[in-house]
Amino acid sequence: MARHDILIGGFGAAGAATALALVAGGVPARDLLILDPAAGADGPERVPDARILALNTGSRRFLATLGVWDDVADAAHPMTGFAISDSALGEEIRPALATIGMEDGAEPIAHLVPLGRLTAALRVRVREAGIAVRVVPITALSAGPDAMRVESGDRADSARLLVGADGAHSPIRRLAGIPFHGWAYGQTAIVATIRHTLPHEGRAVQHFLPAGPFAMLPLDEGRSSIVWSEAGAVARAVLAADPEAQRREIARRAAGWRGEILAVEALSAHPLNLRLARRFVASRLALVADAAHIVHPLAGQGLNLGFADAATLAEMVLERLRLGLDPGAPDLLAAYQARRRPPAVAMACATDGINRLFSNDSGPLRLMRDFGAGLFERIPGAKAWLMAQASGVADGAPQPSQDGRG
Ligand SMILES: Cc1cc2nc3c(=O)[nH]c(=O)nc-3n(C[C@H](O)[C@H](O)[C@H](O)COP(=O)(O)OP(=O)(O)OC[C@H]3O[C@@H](n4cnc5c(N)ncnc54)[C@H](O)[C@@H]3O)c2cc1C
């Protein structure tokens, strides 16, 4: 049985970033192993995921310390402001309920980055760093006092720490017997790229409709990415419709904010759930990203939380290894959970609450929304506070240092 310091289950964006952060901080590549059944063969990585994610300042800085931001910078589009509006379907453009715009020269609120391209870039860097990746699923676990035994098919490895970065369905979380809170939203997110006639000027629009939020996020000139959360049955009908019917349905929801919708490209569908692991750790195990938490995408924070998990865990493990201590010790795992579970719970509650408050046609709730948005526009400092939370660099968020140590 081969023995490693750290074994990572899952070679998505979060697993790959965790591995790179550890190596950047000085862990020898030979002490790491990544297992993932869908990792692909050697050679140029192809990750066919059409989603375009909003990555905040914290994530951008983290990727820069890993040497990956420059690999995706040409495909990253800055978002410099956004407007929130709500209306019934088919109404004319309603004035924005609230707006946020960055001052000239300020850092963008977020950058829009294609997830497939980002994951591929992270994977290429992992392979260049010489970290071993095996294309097998983790099928069984057993935690001993000093190490976790990890089975993958007919082979077994052991590690002082297993990082569970195996995504939303997380077999690792299940094998470790960690239950989760959560529910299905009954909404499906339809993701696509649209071409339109009006310039977006770097601004996003979050248009709350009774069935769910409809976001338009700025890409290059004349193109936006949409994330349209819709009731499951309607989403299925849209997905089965012909391209012209899809374009018309999207144009109805875009409500003129982007002028005429000329074309719809790269459409995909994602059923939406909320999931929070009751514990982010178990003996010799730490969960990161979607394996630990799945939040509604209306605030674009899922992978931002995941990268903050990866940065925090790497920082804590590196500190232990530098002192010659155990990277999977119970007190380290407890400290990791204490730092990362509260922000994930807060984001899950905030996005769930916003989705419930806005995704309906109730008159009293609309009044509350207008009242709340009016207050938000007037309270001094409210926007600055919100931006600090969303940027991932508020107090308490991990701040990856420039030397790449976590
Ligand atoms: C519609 C939508 C829009 C979103 N928009 C945003 C956004 O704007 N901003 C943002 O920050 N986030 C956003 N998110 C969230 C983001 O997409 C996810 O948080 C992120 O992709 C999760 O990455 P991951 O590495 O945790 O999981 P994954 O990418 O799912 O990777 C998990 C890996 O684990 C592997 N695996 C599975 N089983 C095993 C096993 N048994 N053993 C080993 N490996 C295994 C899989 O093959 C996979 O490669 C959005 C999500 C949705 C649905």
The ligand as an ORCA input file, in Angstrom:
! r2SCAN-3c Opt
* xyz 0 1
  C     -25.807     27.364    -12.891
  C     -24.626     27.559    -11.986
  C     -23.942     28.757    -11.994
  C     -22.861     28.947    -11.126
  N     -22.246     30.166    -11.119
  C     -21.222     30.386    -10.263
  C     -20.550     31.655    -10.253
  O     -20.908     32.579    -10.988
  N     -19.516     31.809     -9.379
  C     -19.091     30.809     -8.550
  O     -18.127     31.019     -7.764
  N     -19.704     29.591     -8.555
  C     -20.744     29.358     -9.383
  N     -21.349     28.121     -9.429
  C     -20.822     27.035     -8.562
  C     -19.627     26.302     -9.219
  O     -19.943     25.907    -10.540
  C     -19.235     25.079     -8.384
  O     -19.097     25.493     -7.035
  C     -17.907     24.469     -8.836
  O     -17.935     24.186    -10.234
  C     -17.619     23.184     -8.032
  O     -16.311     22.736     -8.279
  P     -15.763     21.410     -7.535
  O     -14.327     21.297     -7.929
  O     -16.127     21.439     -6.102
  O     -16.624     20.213     -8.129
  P     -16.612     19.486     -9.599
  O     -16.222     20.452    -10.661
  O     -17.925     18.825     -9.691
  O     -15.432     18.433     -9.468
  C     -15.579     17.259     -8.718
  C     -14.661     16.184     -9.309
  O     -14.741     15.021     -8.445
  C     -14.699     13.879     -9.257
  N     -15.249     12.707     -8.556
  C     -16.543     12.295     -8.495
  N     -16.626     11.146     -7.826
  C     -15.375     10.815     -7.420
  C     -14.819      9.729     -6.682
  N     -15.561      8.709     -6.223
  N     -13.476      9.718     -6.459
  C     -12.691     10.726     -6.911
  N     -13.159     11.769     -7.634
  C     -14.491     11.801     -7.884
  C     -15.507     14.280    -10.495
  O     -15.174     13.435    -11.607
  C     -15.072     15.733    -10.695
  O     -13.982     15.852    -11.612
  C     -22.444     27.911    -10.264
  C     -23.132     26.689    -10.264
  C     -24.215     26.506    -11.101
  C     -24.955     25.197    -11.069
*
